[in-house]
């Protein structure tokens, strides 16, 4: 059996690795347009090993994230990859947020997670500088170097016989009866089974393969700052606000990374390119795909005020700092220095609904991962198991 995996981010590499374990005699090839692994969503995320607090009980996100949190920590330990179990505080800063906080707590319990409600005093035992009236402590949340996870997965896959082809962009896909031909900039590949883990370009790859995706990828840039080195002491671990359940974005938060730096963010604004890590990065094709999509305008009509708030915060470090100061009052604009941004591949339906769960479509001899934003890195080893279970011939 010949498998071709498109995409060398953490999900694609985890899938390739899983295929080599389950089918040691198979031919597994990974194609990636960049020259290194995990360049885009994997390489720009916050590094958080999520516990699975936020996700609807029984959903793919809930089940795969909980399992993935454990398997990712085990993988990091086994392969000596930097990681820490830090725990996380989700805090309500005023009375109006308490109903949402309590609902989130009940959801976390329904997902079987090690959480407890904490008072203001108990929260400050974990984070002395935090502002809250009540919070949730999530014991199993951690952080990891997901870039190093990608390197390890690539090495393990290659050791197990996989062929890795970085620097190979997909140019076309043809179904030729009993096989699939994947055209790339470094030559054609022939596959019995195709797995699409192309992230920001997953819907385009699906269309190349003759699949009509039920949603379109709309790119949202997540903008970060980090605390100056002499202000890192303000944060011990992870501090999050109570999220608005209408949106997949968790709001600006503070995260102490594996290297000791403290990231602040992300803000979320519409990107003008699928790899638009700055305002100045504009791709006309990507802009056209976005602005001609009815789903974007339906979403915008419902959430215009929210979107404008994000744009204003993007353009003002003072506003950004004010959002952080709701969590840690000692943070000021002078404490913030710019950090690298990321782009979230968010699937949106034609009716303007944000696809809230992982979206994995199996059709014939193809599997397409069409929505896998956070917590995909945490869940990647379990997503790989789920994908291989969908493949023909099982």
Beta strands, then each sheet from edge to edge (+ up, - down):
strand 1: 2-6
strand 2: 27-32
strand 3: 48-49
strand 4: 83-85
strand 5: 88-92
strand 6: 115-119
strand 7: 134-138
strand 8: 142-144
strand 9: 163-166
strand 10: 170-175
strand 11: 180-184
strand 12: 189-191
strand 13: 193-196
strand 14: 216-227
strand 15: 238-241
strand 16: 253-256
strand 17: 262-270
strand 18: 336-348
strand 19: 359-363
strand 20: 366-371
sheet 1: 9+ 2+ 1+ 13+ 20+ 19-
sheet 2: 3+ 8- 4+
sheet 3: 6+ 7- 5+ 15+ 16- 17+ 14- 18+
sheet 4: 10+ 11- 12+
end
